[in-house]
Amino acid sequence: MSEQASLTRPAVPANLYGARVHSVTHYTDKLFAFTCERPAGLRFRSGEFVMIGLMVGEKPLLRAYSIASPAWDDLLAFYSIKAPDGPLTSRLQNIQPGDEILIGRKPTGTLVLDALLPGRRLFLLSTGTGIAPFASLIREPETYERYDEVILTHTCRTDRELDYGREVVVAALADPLVGEEARPKLRHVTTLTREPHPLSGRITTLIDSGELFHSLGVPAFDTDHDRVMICGSVPMLNDVKALALRAGFVEGANSEPGSFVIERAFAS
Ligand code: A2P
């Protein structure tokens, strides 16, 4: 390869945007978050995901990521695992402010307010990086226009894995745009499965036993007025979906709103 060719960066493919990384925060050796400039033409609804990635050689390497910032924000935020052998995350974890990442032009997804029928209480049930789309929705003004109560649950293995969720909730409560509505409506419930914690156990167990509702001092699920969004690993989605169906909730989609919606936290 000539010196000239080796110095030339491959062009961003036409179906993608290039966006400059703004900030990177490492939470644990397995978790990090980052923000980038929002491409001027990018439209999305709070809760949607988009393909993001890096050029590897001449080719884009892309994965689906939930956008963790709300639709009105100037920055796009993402929350990611670092998989040592993951083709993308093993590279993405090394990004620095000023680097360029690739963003798809067509955000989409089902964890959006429009995929749910009107209701009074919104449950956002997440494990691990599955909290990302809810970080977007808890800063979305419409969430608080549509619901009287918003209950965000986040289950992780260890306490340090809860830090990102704690930060985004503090940010939502302090947000000049939504803080005033969020403060009386938003509740954040954390549960751990592999370290002691005030509320311990999987979310499925805590719902089945009623401990989740008891600890919040709220009534159990009521399919007429409750709406549920679920985001986590595939086994978590399967189990929580089964639980939601048993309780009488009906799965929704963009084309036909229902009383619950699900989406994978991370498509590897
Ligand atoms: P556990 O520690 O009992 O496996 P992961 O990092 O594997 O995605 O897990 C994140 C959190 O989700 C952990 O607290 C884990 O609990 C929990 N979890 C894993 N699988 C399920 C499932 N099928 N249903 C509910 N929670 C789950």
Residues whose N, C-alpha, C, O or C-beta is under 5 A from the ligand:
A	BS01	A2P	T127 G128 T155 C156 R157 T193 R202 I203 T204 S233 P235 M236 D239
